[in-house]
Amino acid sequence: MKDKFLIRLALLTATVIFGYILIRTVLSSDFNPMISELFAAIIGFALTVMTTSLLLSKQTEAELRKEESVQFLNLKMNIYLELLNQLKDIIAKKKINSDDVMELRLLNQRISFIGSPDVLIAFNRFVRAFAEMANKEEKGDEMIDNLLDQMSLLTVHIRNDLFQTDTKQLKSEEIKRIILSSDDLLDINN
């Protein structure tokens, strides 16, 4: 897209320069005034078409970026809603089985695709609390409260990510470490 814009800009500049030279040549010669006006009209038309084309291409590019952003935001929102619903279902069971662990691992992969660094870190903390709960024989109310607290913090980070209030960036190695750490925490012996 940027190459096309630069080509159009160069063409517009060349037309302006060529048009100026042509008009100067026609005006300095003894041509009929009607010929001068014809040249000026043709050059004016060409400049108008090129300028309009240049502006429309930038507008189209901006609209495509906007549409892409909206679709990605919808994808994020759907994945986050699914994440929260599945986490709610897992917590409500109070009994953790291997399917729950597998579900969390798959969720980890899905949110690593779209989640902000803060969401990944918060999910990692949730998984840590979940792993501690899974390793205990008896699941008390305090453990469930801790898990719900971690889920609440995760929700706050999800909200910030959806409304893009944080522009923090992590390096890919750091993101990889967080994701693999969540997976390692879920290596629970049932």
Contacts in CASP RR format, 6 or more apart in sequence:
PFRMAT RR
TARGET T0000
AUTHOR 0000-0000-0000
METHOD contacts of the structure
MODEL  1
MKDKFLIRLALLTATVIFGYILIRTVLSSDFNPMISELFAAIIGFALTVM
TTSLLLSKQTEAELRKEESVQFLNLKMNIYLELLNQLKDIIAKKKINSDD
VMELRLLNQRISFIGSPDVLIAFNRFVRAFAEMANKEEKGDEMIDNLLDQ
MSLLTVHIRNDLFQTDTKQLKSEEIKRIILSSDDLLDINN
1 57 0 8 1.000
1 61 0 8 1.000
4 57 0 8 1.000
5 54 0 8 1.000
5 57 0 8 1.000
5 58 0 8 1.000
5 61 0 8 1.000
8 50 0 8 1.000
8 53 0 8 1.000
8 54 0 8 1.000
8 57 0 8 1.000
9 54 0 8 1.000
11 50 0 8 1.000
12 47 0 8 1.000
12 50 0 8 1.000
12 51 0 8 1.000
12 54 0 8 1.000
15 43 0 8 1.000
15 46 0 8 1.000
15 47 0 8 1.000
15 50 0 8 1.000
16 47 0 8 1.000
19 39 0 8 1.000
19 43 0 8 1.000
22 39 0 8 1.000
22 43 0 8 1.000
23 36 0 8 1.000
23 39 0 8 1.000
23 40 0 8 1.000
23 43 0 8 1.000
26 35 0 8 1.000
26 36 0 8 1.000
26 39 0 8 1.000
27 36 0 8 1.000
72 114 0 8 1.000
73 162 0 8 1.000
75 114 0 8 1.000
76 114 0 8 1.000
76 115 0 8 1.000
76 161 0 8 1.000
76 162 0 8 1.000
77 162 0 8 1.000
79 110 0 8 1.000
79 111 0 8 1.000
79 113 0 8 1.000
79 114 0 8 1.000
80 111 0 8 1.000
80 158 0 8 1.000
80 161 0 8 1.000
80 162 0 8 1.000
82 110 0 8 1.000
83 107 0 8 1.000
83 110 0 8 1.000
83 111 0 8 1.000
83 158 0 8 1.000
84 151 0 8 1.000
84 155 0 8 1.000
84 158 0 8 1.000
86 103 0 8 1.000
86 107 0 8 1.000
87 107 0 8 1.000
87 126 0 8 1.000
87 151 0 8 1.000
87 154 0 8 1.000
88 151 0 8 1.000
90 96 0 8 1.000
90 100 0 8 1.000
90 103 0 8 1.000
90 104 0 8 1.000
90 130 0 8 1.000
91 144 0 8 1.000
91 147 0 8 1.000
91 148 0 8 1.000
91 151 0 8 1.000
93 100 0 8 1.000
94 139 0 8 1.000
94 144 0 8 1.000
95 139 0 8 1.000
96 130 0 8 1.000
96 133 0 8 1.000
96 134 0 8 1.000
96 139 0 8 1.000
96 188 0 8 1.000
97 190 0 8 1.000
98 190 0 8 1.000
101 134 0 8 1.000
101 186 0 8 1.000
101 188 0 8 1.000
101 190 0 8 1.000
104 127 0 8 1.000
104 130 0 8 1.000
104 182 0 8 1.000
104 186 0 8 1.000
105 182 0 8 1.000
105 183 0 8 1.000
105 186 0 8 1.000
107 123 0 8 1.000
108 123 0 8 1.000
108 127 0 8 1.000
108 179 0 8 1.000
108 182 0 8 1.000
108 183 0 8 1.000
108 186 0 8 1.000
109 179 0 8 1.000
111 119 0 8 1.000
111 120 0 8 1.000
111 123 0 8 1.000
112 120 0 8 1.000
112 175 0 8 1.000
112 179 0 8 1.000
115 161 0 8 1.000
116 157 0 8 1.000
116 160 0 8 1.000
116 161 0 8 1.000
116 166 0 8 1.000
116 168 0 8 1.000
117 168 0 8 1.000
117 169 0 8 1.000
117 170 0 8 1.000
117 174 0 8 1.000
117 175 0 8 1.000
117 178 0 8 1.000
118 157 0 8 1.000
118 160 0 8 1.000
118 161 0 8 1.000
118 166 0 8 1.000
118 168 0 8 1.000
119 154 0 8 1.000
119 157 0 8 1.000
119 158 0 8 1.000
119 161 0 8 1.000
120 170 0 8 1.000
120 175 0 8 1.000
120 178 0 8 1.000
120 179 0 8 1.000
120 182 0 8 1.000
121 157 0 8 1.000
121 178 0 8 1.000
122 150 0 8 1.000
122 153 0 8 1.000
122 154 0 8 1.000
122 156 0 8 1.000
122 157 0 8 1.000
122 158 0 8 1.000
123 154 0 8 1.000
123 182 0 8 1.000
124 178 0 8 1.000
124 181 0 8 1.000
124 182 0 8 1.000
124 185 0 8 1.000
125 150 0 8 1.000
125 153 0 8 1.000
125 154 0 8 1.000
126 147 0 8 1.000
126 150 0 8 1.000
126 151 0 8 1.000
126 153 0 8 1.000
126 154 0 8 1.000
127 182 0 8 1.000
127 185 0 8 1.000
127 186 0 8 1.000
128 150 0 8 1.000
128 185 0 8 1.000
129 143 0 8 1.000
129 146 0 8 1.000
129 147 0 8 1.000
129 149 0 8 1.000
129 150 0 8 1.000
130 147 0 8 1.000
130 150 0 8 1.000
130 185 0 8 1.000
130 186 0 8 1.000
131 185 0 8 1.000
131 186 0 8 1.000
131 188 0 8 1.000
132 143 0 8 1.000
133 139 0 8 1.000
133 143 0 8 1.000
133 144 0 8 1.000
133 146 0 8 1.000
133 147 0 8 1.000
134 188 0 8 1.000
135 188 0 8 1.000
136 143 0 8 1.000
160 166 0 8 1.000
170 178 0 8 1.000
END
